[in-house]
Amino acid sequence: MNTIEIDEYKFLEVSNNPNIIISLKGKKNFCELSKSDKSHFMKSHFKLNSYSEFNQVHSFLVNGHDMSEKNEFDGFITKQKNHAYAIKTADCVPLILWDENKELLCGLHCGWKGLRKGIIGRILEENNYKSMTEAFIGPHISEKHFEVKQDLIKKFQEGGIDIRPYLVGNGDKIFMDLRQFCVDELHDYGIQIMTKFSLCSFTENDHFFSWRREPGNPLRNLTIAWL
C-alpha cells in the first residue's frame, strides 16, 4: 500500500483492481469537503464519472439493494463502472467485497450494531451474491482497544449470536475482536481476505480518526472504492 498526496489531501492506495483508497488525516482532510466538492475532486483527479456517499445510521440497508427516502444506507452494491462509493468510519470496520471478474463491488459499514443485524450475511444470501470471492478489511479499532460491556454481549445473545470466541478478558475488562468476527463470517462464504491484518484507527493517531479516542469528533475516515 502506498500513500499518495493530491493538493495536500492524503490517501492510502490499497488496490487498483478494484480501486480502493482510504482518506488520511493531514493538513487538509478529504472528509471535511462538501459532498459536491468531494465529487468534483474525485472526478478531476481520478477521472471518475460520479461519486456517492450516504447517511450511515448503523443499519443493514444497502444502496443498490434497498430503498431509503433519506439516503440512509450502511453499504452499497454495484456493477457500475467509474462510479466511486465511500464508506465512512471512525472505529467501525469498512469492508469491501468483489467477485473474481471484478464486475461486482460491495462496500459495508460493519460496526457492532450492523454485525449484530447480520449485514454481511444478509447481502450475500438474499441476493445470491455468493460469487464474491475476495475482501478487504480496512482500518478500524483493534481488539485491545475495543472494550465492551455486558449489555452489548447480551444484545448479540438476544440475536442468537455467540460472540464468546471474539472476547478477551483483561482484569475486569472485556475486549472484542471485530476483525476476526468479520473474517470468520467471510470464510464461511468462501471469501478470502486480501490482507492478514488491519491498521488500528485508535492507535494510528497521525493517520486516522477514532471515536473511542476522541469522543464527539465528527470527522471520519473514508474508504472509497470503484470498478
C-alpha positions as CSV (number, residue, x, y, z in Angstrom):
1,M,0.0,0.0,0.0
2,N,1.3,3.4,-1.0
3,T,0.5,6.9,0.3
4,I,-0.5,9.4,-2.3
5,E,-0.9,13.2,-1.8
6,I,-3.0,15.4,-4.0
7,D,-3.3,19.2,-3.2
8,E,-2.3,18.4,0.4
9,Y,-5.0,15.7,0.7
10,K,-3.5,12.3,1.6
11,F,-4.8,8.9,0.7
12,L,-3.7,5.3,1.3
13,E,-3.8,3.5,-2.0
14,V,-4.8,-0.1,-1.3
15,S,-5.6,-1.6,-4.7
16,N,-6.2,-0.6,-8.3
17,N,-8.2,-3.7,-9.3
18,P,-10.7,-3.0,-7.9
19,N,-9.8,0.6,-7.0
20,I,-9.6,1.2,-3.2
21,I,-8.3,4.2,-1.5
22,I,-8.6,5.5,2.1
23,S,-8.5,9.1,3.1
24,L,-5.9,10.0,5.7
25,K,-5.5,12.8,8.3
26,G,-3.3,15.6,7.1
27,K,-3.0,19.4,6.5
28,K,-6.3,19.0,4.7
29,N,-8.9,16.3,5.4
30,F,-10.9,15.0,2.5
31,C,-13.8,14.2,4.8
32,E,-14.3,17.9,5.6
33,L,-15.1,18.7,2.0
34,S,-18.8,19.1,1.0
35,K,-20.3,16.2,-0.9
36,S,-20.2,18.3,-4.2
37,D,-16.5,19.2,-3.6
38,K,-15.7,15.6,-2.9
39,S,-17.4,14.6,-6.2
40,H,-15.5,17.3,-8.1
41,F,-12.2,16.2,-6.6
42,M,-12.8,12.5,-7.5
43,K,-13.8,13.4,-11.0
44,S,-10.9,15.7,-11.5
45,H,-8.1,13.6,-10.0
46,F,-9.3,10.0,-10.5
47,K,-11.1,10.5,-13.8
48,L,-14.4,9.2,-12.4
49,N,-17.9,9.7,-13.7
50,S,-19.5,10.2,-10.3
51,Y,-19.2,9.8,-6.5
52,S,-21.6,8.8,-3.8
53,E,-21.7,8.7,0.0
54,F,-24.6,8.0,2.4
55,N,-26.1,8.9,5.7
56,Q,-24.9,6.0,7.8
57,V,-27.0,5.1,10.8
58,H,-25.7,1.6,11.8
59,S,-28.5,-0.1,9.9
60,F,-28.3,-3.1,7.4
61,L,-29.7,-1.2,4.4
62,V,-27.5,-1.3,1.3
63,N,-27.7,1.1,-1.7
64,G,-28.4,-0.8,-4.9
65,H,-30.5,-3.4,-3.0
66,D,-32.7,-1.5,-0.5
67,M,-34.8,1.7,-0.7
68,S,-34.3,4.7,1.6
69,E,-36.1,8.1,1.3
70,K,-33.4,9.8,3.4
71,N,-30.3,8.2,1.7
72,E,-29.7,6.2,4.9
73,F,-27.5,3.3,3.8
74,D,-24.7,1.4,5.5
75,G,-23.4,-0.1,2.4
76,F,-23.5,-0.2,-1.4
77,I,-23.5,-2.9,-4.1
78,T,-22.9,-2.1,-7.7
79,K,-21.9,-3.2,-11.2
80,Q,-21.5,0.4,-12.4
81,K,-18.0,1.3,-13.8
82,N,-16.2,4.5,-12.9
83,H,-18.5,5.4,-10.0
84,A,-16.9,5.8,-6.6
85,Y,-18.7,4.9,-3.4
86,A,-17.5,5.9,0.1
87,I,-17.8,4.0,3.5
88,K,-17.4,6.4,6.4
89,T,-15.9,5.0,9.7
90,A,-14.3,6.2,12.9
91,D,-13.6,2.8,14.6
92,C,-16.1,0.5,12.8
93,V,-14.9,-1.9,10.1
94,P,-15.0,-0.7,6.5
95,L,-15.5,-3.9,4.4
96,I,-15.0,-4.1,0.6
97,L,-16.1,-7.2,-1.4
98,W,-15.7,-8.1,-5.0
99,D,-16.1,-11.0,-7.4
100,E,-13.3,-12.9,-9.3
101,N,-14.0,-11.0,-12.6
102,K,-14.1,-7.5,-10.9
103,E,-17.6,-7.0,-12.2
104,L,-19.4,-6.7,-8.9
105,L,-18.4,-4.5,-6.0
106,C,-19.8,-4.2,-2.5
107,G,-18.9,-2.0,0.5
108,L,-20.3,-2.4,4.0
109,H,-20.1,-0.3,7.2
110,C,-19.6,-3.0,9.9
111,G,-19.9,-1.7,13.4
112,W,-21.1,-4.0,16.2
113,K,-24.7,-2.9,15.5
114,G,-24.6,-3.8,11.8
115,L,-22.8,-7.1,12.6
116,R,-25.5,-8.0,15.1
117,K,-28.1,-7.3,12.5
118,G,-26.3,-9.6,10.1
119,I,-25.3,-7.0,7.5
120,I,-22.7,-9.3,5.9
121,G,-24.7,-12.5,5.6
122,R,-27.8,-10.7,4.6
123,I,-26.3,-9.0,1.5
124,L,-24.6,-12.2,0.4
125,E,-27.5,-14.6,0.9
126,E,-30.6,-12.6,0.0
127,N,-29.2,-11.6,-3.4
128,N,-27.3,-14.6,-4.4
129,Y,-24.1,-12.6,-4.4
130,K,-22.1,-15.7,-3.3
131,S,-20.0,-15.1,-6.4
132,M,-17.9,-12.7,-4.4
133,T,-14.6,-14.2,-3.7
134,E,-12.3,-11.6,-2.1
135,A,-12.5,-8.9,0.5
136,F,-10.5,-6.0,2.0
137,I,-11.0,-5.2,5.7
138,G,-9.9,-1.6,6.3
139,P,-8.7,0.4,9.3
140,H,-10.8,0.0,12.5
141,I,-10.4,-0.2,16.2
142,S,-8.3,-3.2,17.2
143,E,-9.2,-5.8,19.8
144,K,-7.1,-4.4,22.7
145,H,-8.8,-1.0,22.5
146,F,-12.4,-2.1,21.8
147,E,-13.8,-2.6,25.3
148,V,-17.3,-3.9,25.5
149,K,-19.8,-4.2,28.3
150,Q,-22.3,-6.9,29.3
151,D,-25.2,-5.0,27.6
152,L,-23.5,-5.3,24.2
153,I,-22.8,-9.0,24.7
154,K,-26.4,-9.5,25.7
155,K,-27.7,-7.8,22.6
156,F,-25.7,-10.3,20.4
157,Q,-27.1,-13.2,22.6
158,E,-30.6,-12.0,22.1
159,G,-30.0,-12.1,18.3
160,G,-28.8,-15.7,18.6
161,I,-25.1,-14.8,18.0
162,D,-22.4,-16.2,20.3
163,I,-19.5,-13.8,20.3
164,R,-17.6,-15.5,23.1
165,P,-14.9,-16.7,20.7
166,Y,-14.2,-13.0,19.9
167,L,-14.0,-11.8,23.5
168,V,-10.8,-11.5,25.6
169,G,-10.7,-10.6,29.3
170,N,-8.1,-8.4,30.8
171,G,-8.6,-7.9,34.5
172,D,-12.1,-6.7,35.0
173,K,-12.4,-5.5,31.4
174,I,-13.7,-7.3,28.3
175,F,-12.5,-6.6,24.7
176,M,-13.9,-7.7,21.4
177,D,-12.1,-8.6,18.1
178,L,-14.3,-7.1,15.4
179,R,-11.9,-8.1,12.6
180,Q,-11.9,-11.8,13.5
181,F,-15.7,-11.8,13.7
182,C,-15.8,-10.5,10.1
183,V,-13.0,-12.8,8.9
184,D,-14.8,-15.9,10.2
185,E,-18.1,-14.9,8.7
186,L,-16.5,-14.2,5.3
187,H,-14.6,-17.5,5.4
188,D,-18.0,-19.3,6.0
189,Y,-18.9,-18.0,2.5
190,G,-15.6,-19.0,1.0
191,I,-14.4,-15.4,0.7
192,Q,-10.6,-14.7,1.0
193,I,-9.2,-11.7,2.8
194,M,-6.8,-9.5,0.9
195,T,-4.6,-8.7,3.9
196,K,-3.7,-10.6,7.1
197,F,-4.0,-7.6,9.4
198,S,-5.8,-4.2,9.6
199,L,-4.4,-0.9,10.8
200,C,-5.9,0.3,14.1
201,S,-7.8,3.6,13.9
202,F,-7.3,4.1,17.7
203,T,-3.5,3.8,17.8
204,E,-2.7,5.3,14.4
205,N,-3.4,8.8,15.6
206,D,-1.4,10.5,12.9
207,H,-3.4,8.8,10.1
208,F,-6.9,8.0,11.2
209,F,-9.8,9.5,13.2
210,S,-11.2,7.5,16.1
211,W,-14.4,8.0,18.0
212,R,-13.2,6.0,21.0
213,R,-10.0,8.1,21.2
214,E,-11.8,11.4,20.5
215,P,-15.5,11.1,21.6
216,G,-17.6,13.7,19.8
217,N,-15.2,14.3,16.9
218,P,-17.4,14.4,13.7
219,L,-14.5,13.7,11.3
220,R,-14.4,10.3,9.6
221,N,-12.1,8.0,7.6
222,L,-13.4,7.3,4.1
223,T,-12.8,4.0,2.4
224,I,-13.5,4.8,-1.3
225,A,-13.9,2.0,-3.9
226,W,-14.9,1.8,-7.5
227,L,-14.7,-0.6,-10.5
